[in-house]
Amino acid sequence: FGAPLSVTLQLLPSSSFHRAMVAREIIGMLLIMVAGMGVTSIVILSVVIKELGMPYYTLVGVAIMVVGLCEAGYLASRGEFSKVGLRHIKWVWMRGVCGTGTLVFGLLAVQTGAPVGDVSALGSVNAVVAALLGRAFLGEPLGALHIAAVGLSILGAFLVSKPQALLGLGPSGVAVPWLGYLLAVLSGILSGGSFIASRKAQAVSPLMMSFSVCIQQAPVIILLPLLNLVDEVPLTVLVDSPLQGASVFAGLMLLVFISVASMSAGSQLCPAAAGSTIYTSVSMALGFAAQILLSSETPDVVTLSGASSMLLAVCLMAISRRWYSPKLPSPQTLNPVANSPASAMSESSGAAAAEVDDEDEVESLASFVAAEFSGLSASPKAQAARQRRAPAVAAAVCPPVQAIGWATA
């Protein structure tokens, strides 16, 4: 995946190009489905392995570290580290930060008593938050679908968070894990950041993105029991059952690699709105299934209604992206100078143009996030400002024409 695939797609005829783009997105959706099952399984196993009397956080932290080191060795042997440009480093780093936050906050939410299904449902707020951020940064009015999605998301979060206890209508002895619900929302928001970081670095190897996640995630998870933030049995229990410990460790390593790598690759291949919808649906279904099977805790009608409301909100955001976004440009529009002499211009000219683009970094990121999740685009005022800067970019890229010979007389 990455730059070679993008260049190949742009060189295809229009109809073939569009078919290839659809196939590319379908592969990405399948990978995100695998990632949703994998990440949710890692959170579910935090309950299962602890019930087996084994040190879950230490095992999964070390497993993630080993996977990251193996990826580092492979990437170094292929020279992939030197291929990461300066403009992509921040997105590689951001992918690791958001991936770490998504898993750690999800684990802490379950640790503080939030049911696994509720955690998965509340994590679906990422698309709605992205739309609101796009509205704040771009000044673009929200459409009817956006407003409906925001309303459904708020209603769903209210229903999932046990409104009976909130309104004093339920049993007085029922404790509501408010901290767990807050951590679940934070986990969902950061998962949206993972989609954006991957989409902004499509030219980077998915294994590089996976390495960034593992190398940042492992020390944080290992530190959780050391800082007494989670309950953990002593490591001496592994001495009593080494075969069981080795089997669990190997299984965690395989699950971690599949989850992180498929998430990185899938997020690069399909839009954030579609990826978020699939990821939320899979996580929610698996989370509630585990809640029923492991805890014998069947979600009530109110909770299921809230989860359905939040899932519908995510689906509306995905539909709004297609509804409000402009038509997909042709390959010639995407690469108008692919076959022209100007395509051989020097890297220094490209760097000069990049410096002009950096002035709009925040606005460009907000525009990208909003477009990926909801189809919002920059306001006319912002577009006019970019058009006024276009001559500066052209001057940086195209040098002035010089007269030669008799024309100078």
C-alpha positions in Angstrom: 0.0 0.0 0.0 1.0 3.7 -0.1 2.5 5.9 -2.7 3.2 3.3 -5.4 -0.5 2.2 -5.3 -1.7 5.8 -5.4 0.4 6.6 -8.5 -0.7 3.5 -10.2 -4.4 4.3 -9.6 -3.9 7.8 -11.0 -2.5 6.5 -14.3 -5.5 4.2 -15.0 -8.3 5.3 -17.3 -11.2 7.1 -15.6 -13.5 4.0 -15.4 -10.7 1.7 -14.3 -9.5 4.3 -11.9 -12.9 4.5 -10.2 -13.2 0.8 -10.0 -9.8 0.5 -8.5 -10.7 3.1 -5.9 -13.8 1.2 -4.9 -11.7 -2.1 -4.7 -9.2 -0.2 -2.6 -11.8 1.0 -0.2 -13.4 -2.4 0.1 -10.1 -3.9 1.1 -9.7 -1.2 3.7 -13.1 -1.8 5.1 -12.4 -5.5 5.5 -9.1 -4.7 7.3 -10.9 -2.3 9.6 -13.4 -5.0 10.4 -10.5 -7.2 11.4 -9.0 -4.4 13.5 -12.3 -3.8 15.3 -12.6 -7.4 16.3 -8.9 -7.5 17.3 -8.9 -4.3 19.4 -12.1 -5.2 21.1 -10.9 -8.7 21.8 -7.8 -7.2 23.5 -10.0 -5.2 25.8 -12.3 -8.3 26.5 -9.3 -10.4 27.3 -8.4 -8.0 30.1 -11.3 -9.5 31.9 -10.7 -13.1 30.9 -7.0 -13.3 31.6 -7.4 -11.6 35.0 -10.1 -14.2 35.9 -7.5 -16.8 35.1 -5.2 -15.3 37.7 -2.6 -14.1 35.3 -0.9 -10.6 35.0 -2.7 -9.3 32.0 -1.2 -5.8 31.7 2.4 -7.1 32.0 1.8 -9.8 29.4 0.1 -7.6 26.9 2.6 -4.8 27.4 5.6 -7.0 26.8 3.8 -8.7 23.8 3.3 -5.3 22.2 6.9 -4.4 22.9 8.2 -7.6 21.2 5.9 -7.0 18.2 7.2 -3.4 17.9 10.9 -4.5 18.1 10.3 -7.2 15.4 8.7 -4.5 13.2 11.6 -2.2 13.8 14.1 -4.8 12.7 12.1 -5.5 9.5 11.7 -1.8 8.7 15.4 -1.2 9.3 16.4 -4.0 7.0 14.2 -2.6 4.3 15.4 1.0 4.8 11.9 2.2 5.5 12.9 4.6 8.3 14.9 6.8 5.8 11.9 6.9 3.5 9.7 8.7 6.0 9.6 12.4 5.0 9.7 15.3 7.5 6.1 16.1 6.7 4.9 12.6 7.6 6.8 12.2 10.9 4.2 14.1 12.9 1.4 11.8 11.5 3.4 8.7 12.3 3.8 10.0 15.8 0.2 11.0 16.0 -0.9 7.5 14.9 1.0 6.1 17.8 -0.4 8.6 20.4 -4.0 8.1 19.3 -3.6 4.3 19.1 -2.1 4.2 22.6 -4.9 6.4 24.0 -7.6 4.4 22.3 -6.5 1.1 23.9 -5.3 2.5 27.3 -8.5 4.5 27.9 -10.6 1.6 26.8 -8.8 -0.7 29.3 -9.1 1.8 32.1 -12.8 2.2 31.3 -13.4 -1.5 31.8 -11.2 -1.5 34.8 -13.3 1.2 36.5 -16.5 -0.9 36.1 -17.9 0.2 32.7 -19.4 -2.8 30.8 -17.5 -3.7 27.6 -20.6 -3.2 25.4 -21.2 0.3 26.8 -17.5 1.2 26.3 -17.8 0.2 22.6 -21.0 2.1 22.2 -19.7 5.3 23.7 -16.6 5.1 21.6 -18.7 6.0 18.5 -18.7 9.7 19.3 -15.6 10.3 17.2 -17.4 11.1 14.0 -19.7 13.6 15.6 -16.9 15.3 17.4 -15.0 15.6 14.1 -18.1 17.3 12.5 -18.3 19.8 15.4 -14.6 20.5 15.1 -15.0 21.1 11.4 -17.8 23.5 12.1 -15.7 25.3 14.7 -12.6 25.6 12.5 -14.1 26.1 9.0 -17.2 28.1 9.8 -19.2 25.9 7.5 -22.9 25.4 8.6 -23.9 21.9 9.6 -26.4 20.2 7.3 -29.6 18.5 8.4 -27.9 15.1 8.5 -25.1 16.5 10.7 -27.6 18.0 13.1 -29.6 14.8 13.3 -26.4 12.8 13.9 -25.3 15.1 16.7 -28.7 14.8 18.3 -28.8 11.1 18.0 -25.3 10.8 19.5 -26.2 12.9 22.5 -29.4 10.9 23.0 -27.5 7.6 22.7 -24.8 8.6 25.1 -27.5 9.6 27.6 -29.4 6.3 27.3 -26.2 4.2 27.4 -25.1 5.9 30.6 -28.0 4.6 32.7 -30.5 7.5 32.7 -32.6 5.6 35.4 -29.8 6.2 37.9 -29.1 9.7 36.7 -32.8 10.7 37.1 -33.2 8.8 40.4 -35.7 6.3 38.8 -33.7 3.2 39.4 -32.5 1.2 42.5 -30.7 3.5 44.9 -27.8 1.0 45.4 -26.8 0.9 41.7 -23.5 2.7 41.1 -22.9 4.3 37.7 -19.3 4.1 36.5 -19.1 7.7 35.4 -15.3 7.7 35.2 -15.4 4.6 33.0 -17.9 6.3 30.7 -15.8 9.4 30.4 -12.7 7.3 29.6 -14.7 5.4 26.9 -15.7 8.7 25.2 -12.0 9.7 25.3 -11.0 6.4 23.8 -13.5 6.9 21.0 -12.3 10.4 20.2 -8.7 9.2 20.0 -9.7 6.3 17.7 -10.9 9.0 15.3 -7.5 10.5 15.5 -6.0 7.2 14.4 -8.1 7.2 11.2 -7.0 10.8 10.4 -3.3 10.2 11.1 -3.3 7.1 8.8 -5.2 8.9 6.0 -2.7 11.9 6.2 0.3 9.5 5.8 -0.9 7.2 3.0 2.6 7.2 1.5 4.0 5.7 4.7 4.3 1.9 5.1 1.5 0.5 7.4 4.1 -1.4 9.3 5.8 2.0 10.1 2.5 3.2 11.6 2.1 0.0 13.5 5.6 0.3 14.9 4.8 3.8 16.1 1.7 2.5 18.0 3.6 -0.5 19.5 6.6 1.5 20.7 4.5 4.1 22.4 1.8 1.7 23.7 4.0 -0.9 25.4 5.6 1.3 28.1 2.4 3.0 29.0 0.6 -0.3 29.5 3.5 -1.8 31.4 3.5 1.2 33.7 -0.2 1.0 34.6 0.2 -1.7 37.3 3.5 -0.2 38.5 1.6 3.1 39.2 -1.2 1.3 40.9 -3.7 2.5 38.3 -5.0 -1.1 37.7 -5.1 -4.3 39.7 -2.5 -6.9 38.8 -1.4 -10.2 40.2 2.3 -10.7 40.9 4.5 -12.1 38.1 5.4 -15.1 40.3 2.2 -16.8 39.2 3.8 -17.4 35.8 6.4 -19.6 37.4 3.6 -22.0 38.6 2.1 -22.3 35.2 4.7 -21.5 32.6 3.0 -23.4 29.7 -0.2 -21.5 30.2 1.6 -18.2 30.5 3.6 -18.9 27.3 0.4 -19.8 25.4 -1.4 -16.6 26.5 1.7 -14.5 25.6 2.0 -16.0 22.1 -1.7 -15.5 21.5 -1.5 -11.9 22.6 1.4 -11.2 20.3 -0.5 -12.6 17.3 -3.6 -10.6 18.2 -1.7 -7.4 18.8 0.1 -7.6 15.4 -3.1 -8.4 13.5 -5.0 -5.6 15.2 -2.5 -2.8 14.9 -1.3 -3.6 11.4 -4.8 -4.1 10.0 -6.0 -0.8 11.6 -3.1 1.1 10.1 -3.5 -0.4 6.6 -7.2 -0.2 6.6 -7.3 3.4 7.8 -5.1 4.4 4.9 -7.3 2.7 2.3 -10.8 3.9 3.1 -12.3 7.2 4.3 -12.5 7.8 8.0 -16.3 8.0 7.9 -16.7 4.5 6.4 -13.9 3.1 8.6 -15.4 4.6 11.8 -18.8 3.2 11.0 -17.5 -0.3 10.4 -15.1 -0.2 13.4 -17.9 1.0 15.7 -20.4 -1.6 14.5 -18.0 -4.5 14.9 -16.7 -3.3 18.3 -20.3 -2.7 19.6 -21.6 -6.1 18.5 -18.6 -8.0 19.9 -18.6 -5.9 23.1 -22.2 -6.6 23.9 -21.8 -10.3 23.0 -18.9 -10.6 25.4 -20.9 -8.7 28.1 -23.6 -11.3 27.8 -21.4 -14.4 27.7 -18.7 -13.4 30.2 -20.6 -11.3 32.8 -24.1 -12.8 32.3 -25.2 -9.1 32.0 -27.8 -8.7 29.3 -28.2 -5.1 28.2 -31.6 -3.7 28.9 -33.8 -2.1 26.3 -32.7 1.4 27.2 -29.0 0.6 26.8 -29.6 -1.1 23.4 -31.7 1.8 22.3 -28.9 4.2 23.2 -26.3 2.0 21.4 -28.6 1.8 18.3 -29.0 5.6 18.4 -25.2 6.2 18.5 -24.7 3.7 15.7 -27.3 5.4 13.6 -25.5 8.7 14.3 -22.3 7.3 12.9 -24.1 5.9 9.8 -25.7 9.4 9.2 -22.2 10.9 9.3 -21.0 8.4 6.8 -24.0 9.2 4.5 -23.5 12.9 4.9 -19.9 12.6 3.7 -21.2 11.2 0.4 -24.2 13.6 0.3 -22.4 16.8 1.0 -18.9 16.2 -0.5 -18.1 17.1 -4.2 -17.9 14.5 -6.9 -14.7 12.4 -7.1 -12.3 14.1 -9.4 -10.9 12.4 -12.4 -7.3 11.2 -12.6 -6.4 14.1 -14.8 -7.7 16.5 -12.2 -5.8 14.8 -9.4 -2.6 14.8 -11.4 -2.9 17.4 -14.3 0.8 17.6 -15.0 1.7 13.9 -14.8 2.7 13.7 -18.4 3.9 17.3 -18.9 7.5 18.7 -18.9 6.6 20.5 -15.7 6.4 17.2 -13.8 10.2 17.1 -13.8 10.6 20.2 -11.7 13.2 20.2 -8.9 12.6 19.2 -5.3 13.6 22.7 -4.2 10.6 24.2 -6.0 8.3 21.7 -4.2 9.8 22.6 -0.9 9.1 26.3 -1.6 5.5 25.5 -2.3 5.3 23.4 0.9 6.4 26.3 2.9 3.5 28.3 1.6 1.1 25.5 2.4 2.4 25.3 6.0 0.8 28.6 6.7 -2.6 27.0 6.5 -1.6 23.8 8.5 -4.3 24.1 11.2 -7.1 25.1 8.7 -6.0 22.4 6.3 -6.1 19.7 9.0 -9.5 20.9 10.1 -10.8 20.8 6.6 -9.3 17.3 6.0 -10.9 16.0 9.2 -14.3 17.5 8.4 -14.2 16.2 4.9 -13.2 12.7 5.9 -15.9 12.3 8.5 -18.8 14.5 7.3 -18.2 16.0 3.8 -17.8 19.6 5.2 -15.4 21.8 3.2 -13.7 25.1 3.9 -15.8 28.2 3.9 -15.8 30.5 0.8 -13.7 33.0 2.7 -11.0 30.4 3.4 -11.1 29.2 -0.2 -10.7 32.8 -1.5 -7.7 33.2 0.9 -6.1 30.1 -0.5 -6.7 31.3 -4.1 -5.0 34.7 -3.2 -2.0 32.7 -2.1 -1.9 30.6 -5.3 0.3 33.1 -7.2 2.9 32.8 -4.4 2.9 29.0 -4.9 3.1 29.3 -8.6 6.0 31.7 -8.3 7.8 29.3 -6.0 7.2 26.4 -8.4 7.5 27.9 -11.8 10.5 30.3 -12.4 10.0 33.4 -14.5 10.6 33.1 -18.2 14.0 34.5 -19.3 14.6 36.0 -22.8 17.6 34.6 -24.7 19.5 35.8 -27.7 18.1 38.5 -30.0 15.0 38.8 -27.9 17.1 40.6 -25.3 18.0 43.4 -27.7 
